[in-house]
Amino acid sequence: MKISFSKLSGAGNDFIVIDNRENSIHLAPVQIKNLCTRRTGVGADGLILIEPSAHYAFSMKYHNADGFLGSMCGNGGRCAVYFAAAIGVPATSGNAYAFEANGNRYDAWVLGSESIKLKMLAPEEFRDNLEIEGECCYAVNTGSPHALIYTADLDAVKVNETGSVIRHRTDFFPEGTNVNFIEITSPNALALRTFERGVEEETLACGTGAVAAALMSYWLGKISSTTVDVTVKSGDTLEVQFSDDMKDVFLTGPAKIIYQGSLTID
């Protein structure tokens, strides 16, 4: 089976994105894992299928790099919208797209040639003062579960080592968790590094992680602004905007097509 694909980057999160509006492509988890494996496959943090929707512009089906269906991916959602616009999926209205992912409606806006704004779900399950592996952790769900740890020296953090242990602490996180390390850099900015569940290593960016870091920092009083610049490992900056009650949350940042190609799967 020959499949055309595009490789997209959302602030350093990279995805294999495939137009499956005809529902003709069916990939097993092991096939997706092989495609996402770097050096022996295309290489990506995840794979996205753009599929038809009965109610919205399209449906986004997101698979983690391990091949299995994942929870919401913020940067993946932004890349999905950019790709949908590029292949001619009609907008819902003007520059706005409504799409579905994991049974939820999401709204997004194409702001420019490579900038996408995505409305996220309202956060759930704020938890604080969790003592895990000697670290003071916080937790919140922003469409995906996130553990958060504050540090004064982000460069010195052993993200893969510490993250992999906390990620598997099912006594605190029954389905596992992403693990974020945060350094506050100003009253309205922070720097972030993330160990991603499903990728099982540090990634260059994490959209739901950026949202979690901004919201938790505001909730704890560590920042004072409801517009937060989050600098991720790639060096790109994601903007997180939210209402005072944190019910309306938006993630804005770069998304672009890196390259396009085709692959053959047995």
C-alpha positions as CSV (number, residue, x, y, z in Angstrom):
1,M,0.0,0.0,0.0
2,K,1.5,3.3,-1.1
3,I,0.6,6.3,1.1
4,S,1.3,10.0,0.6
5,F,2.1,11.9,3.7
6,S,3.3,15.3,5.0
7,K,5.7,15.9,7.8
8,L,4.7,18.9,10.0
9,S,6.3,20.7,12.9
10,G,4.5,22.5,15.6
11,A,7.1,24.5,17.5
12,G,9.4,21.4,17.3
13,N,6.8,18.7,17.9
14,D,6.9,16.8,14.6
15,F,4.1,14.7,13.1
16,I,3.4,12.4,10.2
17,V,0.1,13.7,8.8
18,I,-2.0,11.8,6.3
19,D,-5.2,12.7,4.4
20,N,-7.6,9.9,5.1
21,R,-10.8,11.6,4.2
22,E,-11.8,8.6,2.1
23,N,-11.2,6.2,5.0
24,S,-9.0,4.0,2.8
25,I,-6.0,3.9,5.1
26,H,-5.9,1.4,8.0
27,L,-2.7,1.2,10.0
28,A,-1.9,-1.2,12.8
29,P,-0.1,0.1,15.9
30,V,3.1,-1.7,15.0
31,Q,3.1,0.0,11.5
32,I,2.6,3.4,13.1
33,K,5.3,2.7,15.6
34,N,7.7,1.8,12.8
35,L,6.9,4.9,10.8
36,C,7.5,7.1,13.8
37,T,10.8,5.5,14.8
38,R,13.6,7.8,14.0
39,R,16.5,6.6,11.7
40,T,14.6,3.5,10.6
41,G,11.3,5.2,9.7
42,V,10.1,8.6,8.8
43,G,10.5,9.7,12.4
44,A,8.0,11.7,14.4
45,D,6.5,12.3,17.8
46,G,3.2,11.0,16.5
47,L,1.0,10.3,13.5
48,I,-2.2,12.1,12.6
49,L,-5.0,11.0,10.3
50,I,-7.3,13.6,8.9
51,E,-10.7,11.9,8.5
52,P,-14.3,12.9,7.7
53,S,-16.6,14.2,10.3
54,A,-20.4,14.2,10.3
55,H,-20.6,17.5,12.1
56,Y,-17.4,19.4,11.7
57,A,-14.8,20.3,9.1
58,F,-12.8,17.1,9.8
59,S,-11.9,14.6,12.5
60,M,-8.4,14.3,13.9
61,K,-7.2,10.9,14.9
62,Y,-3.9,11.1,16.8
63,H,-1.5,8.2,17.5
64,N,1.5,8.5,19.8
65,A,4.9,7.4,18.6
66,D,4.3,4.0,20.3
67,G,1.6,3.4,17.7
68,F,-1.4,3.6,20.0
69,L,-4.2,6.2,20.0
70,G,-3.3,9.1,22.2
71,S,-5.2,11.8,24.2
72,M,-5.3,15.3,22.9
73,C,-2.1,16.8,21.5
74,G,-2.2,20.6,21.4
75,N,0.6,21.1,18.8
76,G,-0.8,18.1,16.9
77,G,-4.2,19.8,16.7
78,R,-2.6,23.0,15.4
79,C,-0.7,21.1,12.8
80,A,-3.8,19.2,11.8
81,V,-5.6,22.5,11.1
82,Y,-2.7,23.9,9.1
83,F,-2.6,20.7,7.1
84,A,-6.4,20.7,6.6
85,A,-6.2,24.2,5.3
86,A,-3.3,23.3,3.0
87,I,-5.1,20.4,1.3
88,G,-8.3,22.5,0.8
89,V,-10.6,21.3,3.6
90,P,-13.3,24.0,3.6
91,A,-13.2,26.3,6.7
92,T,-16.1,26.3,9.0
93,S,-16.3,30.1,8.7
94,G,-13.7,32.6,7.4
95,N,-10.4,31.5,8.8
96,A,-11.9,29.3,11.5
97,Y,-12.1,25.5,11.7
98,A,-14.2,23.4,14.0
99,F,-13.0,19.8,14.2
100,E,-13.4,16.8,16.5
101,A,-10.8,14.8,18.4
102,N,-11.5,12.1,21.0
103,G,-15.2,12.9,20.9
104,N,-14.6,16.6,21.7
105,R,-15.1,19.7,19.6
106,Y,-12.1,22.0,19.1
107,D,-12.1,25.4,17.4
108,A,-9.0,26.9,15.7
109,W,-8.0,29.9,13.6
110,V,-5.4,30.2,10.8
111,L,-3.8,33.5,11.8
112,G,-1.1,33.7,9.1
113,S,1.0,31.7,6.8
114,E,2.4,29.6,9.7
115,S,0.5,30.5,12.8
116,I,-2.5,28.6,14.3
117,K,-4.6,29.5,17.3
118,L,-6.4,26.6,19.0
119,K,-9.0,26.7,21.7
120,M,-8.3,24.1,24.3
121,L,-10.5,22.2,26.7
122,A,-11.0,23.8,30.2
123,P,-8.5,22.3,32.7
124,E,-9.5,19.6,35.2
125,E,-8.2,18.0,38.3
126,F,-5.8,20.5,39.7
127,R,-3.6,18.8,42.4
128,D,-0.8,20.3,44.4
129,N,1.9,19.2,47.0
130,L,2.4,15.7,45.6
131,E,5.6,14.2,46.9
132,I,6.9,11.9,44.1
133,E,10.4,10.5,43.9
134,G,11.6,13.3,46.2
135,E,10.1,16.0,44.0
136,C,7.4,18.4,44.9
137,C,4.9,17.9,42.0
138,Y,1.7,19.5,40.8
139,A,-0.8,18.0,38.4
140,V,-3.5,19.1,36.0
141,N,-5.3,17.6,33.0
142,T,-5.5,19.9,30.0
143,G,-6.8,17.2,27.6
144,S,-3.8,15.1,28.5
145,P,-2.6,14.4,32.1
146,H,0.5,16.5,33.2
147,A,2.8,16.4,36.2
148,L,4.6,19.7,36.8
149,I,7.9,20.4,38.7
150,Y,9.4,23.8,39.2
151,T,13.1,24.4,39.0
152,A,15.5,27.3,39.2
153,D,17.9,25.8,36.6
154,L,16.0,24.2,33.7
155,D,19.2,23.3,31.8
156,A,20.5,21.1,34.6
157,V,17.3,19.0,34.8
158,K,17.7,15.3,33.8
159,V,14.4,15.3,31.9
160,N,14.6,11.7,30.6
161,E,15.8,10.1,33.8
162,T,13.4,11.9,36.2
163,G,10.6,12.1,33.7
164,S,10.5,8.4,32.9
165,V,10.2,7.4,36.6
166,I,7.4,9.8,37.4
167,R,5.6,9.0,34.1
168,H,5.1,5.4,35.4
169,R,3.9,6.2,38.9
170,T,0.5,4.7,38.4
171,D,-0.3,5.2,42.1
172,F,-0.5,8.9,41.4
173,F,-1.4,8.7,37.7
174,P,-3.3,5.5,36.8
175,E,-2.9,6.0,33.1
176,G,0.6,7.4,33.3
177,T,1.4,11.1,32.7
178,N,3.5,13.6,30.8
179,V,6.1,15.2,33.0
180,N,7.0,18.9,32.7
181,F,9.8,20.9,34.2
182,I,9.2,24.6,34.5
183,E,11.4,27.7,35.1
184,I,9.7,31.0,35.7
185,T,11.5,33.7,33.7
186,S,9.3,36.7,34.2
187,P,5.8,37.6,35.5
188,N,4.3,36.6,32.2
189,A,6.8,34.0,30.8
190,L,8.3,30.7,31.5
191,A,10.6,28.1,30.0
192,L,9.5,24.5,29.7
193,R,11.0,21.0,29.0
194,T,8.7,18.0,28.7
195,F,9.0,14.2,28.9
196,E,6.1,12.9,26.8
197,R,4.1,9.8,27.5
198,G,3.8,7.7,24.4
199,V,7.0,9.1,22.9
200,E,8.8,8.0,26.1
201,E,11.5,10.7,25.9
202,E,11.9,14.4,26.0
203,T,10.3,16.2,23.0
204,L,11.2,19.6,21.6
205,A,7.7,21.0,22.5
206,C,4.4,20.0,24.1
207,G,1.2,22.0,23.5
208,T,-0.9,20.6,26.3
209,G,2.2,20.8,28.5
210,A,2.6,24.5,27.7
211,V,-1.0,25.1,28.6
212,A,-0.7,23.0,31.8
213,A,2.5,24.9,32.8
214,A,0.9,28.3,32.2
215,L,-2.4,27.5,34.0
216,M,-0.7,25.9,37.0
217,S,1.7,28.8,37.4
218,Y,-1.2,31.2,37.4
219,W,-3.2,29.0,39.8
220,L,-0.2,29.0,42.2
221,G,0.4,32.7,41.9
222,K,3.8,32.3,40.3
223,I,2.8,34.4,37.3
224,S,0.3,37.3,37.2
225,S,-0.6,37.5,33.6
226,T,-3.4,35.7,31.7
227,T,-1.2,35.8,28.6
228,V,1.9,33.7,29.0
229,D,4.8,33.2,26.7
230,V,6.2,29.6,27.0
231,T,9.6,29.0,25.5
232,V,10.0,25.3,24.7
233,K,13.1,23.1,24.1
234,S,13.2,23.9,20.3
235,G,13.6,27.6,21.1
236,D,10.2,28.5,19.7
237,T,7.6,30.3,21.8
238,L,4.0,29.2,22.4
239,E,1.5,31.7,23.6
240,V,-1.1,30.6,26.1
241,Q,-4.1,32.9,26.7
242,F,-6.9,32.3,29.2
243,S,-9.7,33.9,31.1
244,D,-9.4,34.7,34.8
245,D,-11.5,31.6,35.7
246,M,-9.3,29.5,33.2
247,K,-12.4,28.2,31.4
248,D,-11.5,29.7,28.0
249,V,-8.0,28.7,27.1
250,F,-6.1,29.3,23.8
251,L,-2.8,28.0,22.5
252,T,-1.1,29.9,19.6
253,G,2.1,29.1,17.9
254,P,3.9,28.1,14.7
255,A,2.9,25.2,12.4
256,K,4.5,24.3,9.1
257,I,5.0,21.6,6.6
258,I,8.6,20.4,6.7
259,Y,8.4,18.0,3.7
260,Q,6.1,15.8,1.8
261,G,6.6,12.3,0.5
262,S,5.2,8.8,0.0
263,L,5.8,5.5,1.7
264,T,5.0,1.9,1.0
265,I,3.6,-0.4,3.7
266,D,3.2,-4.1,3.4
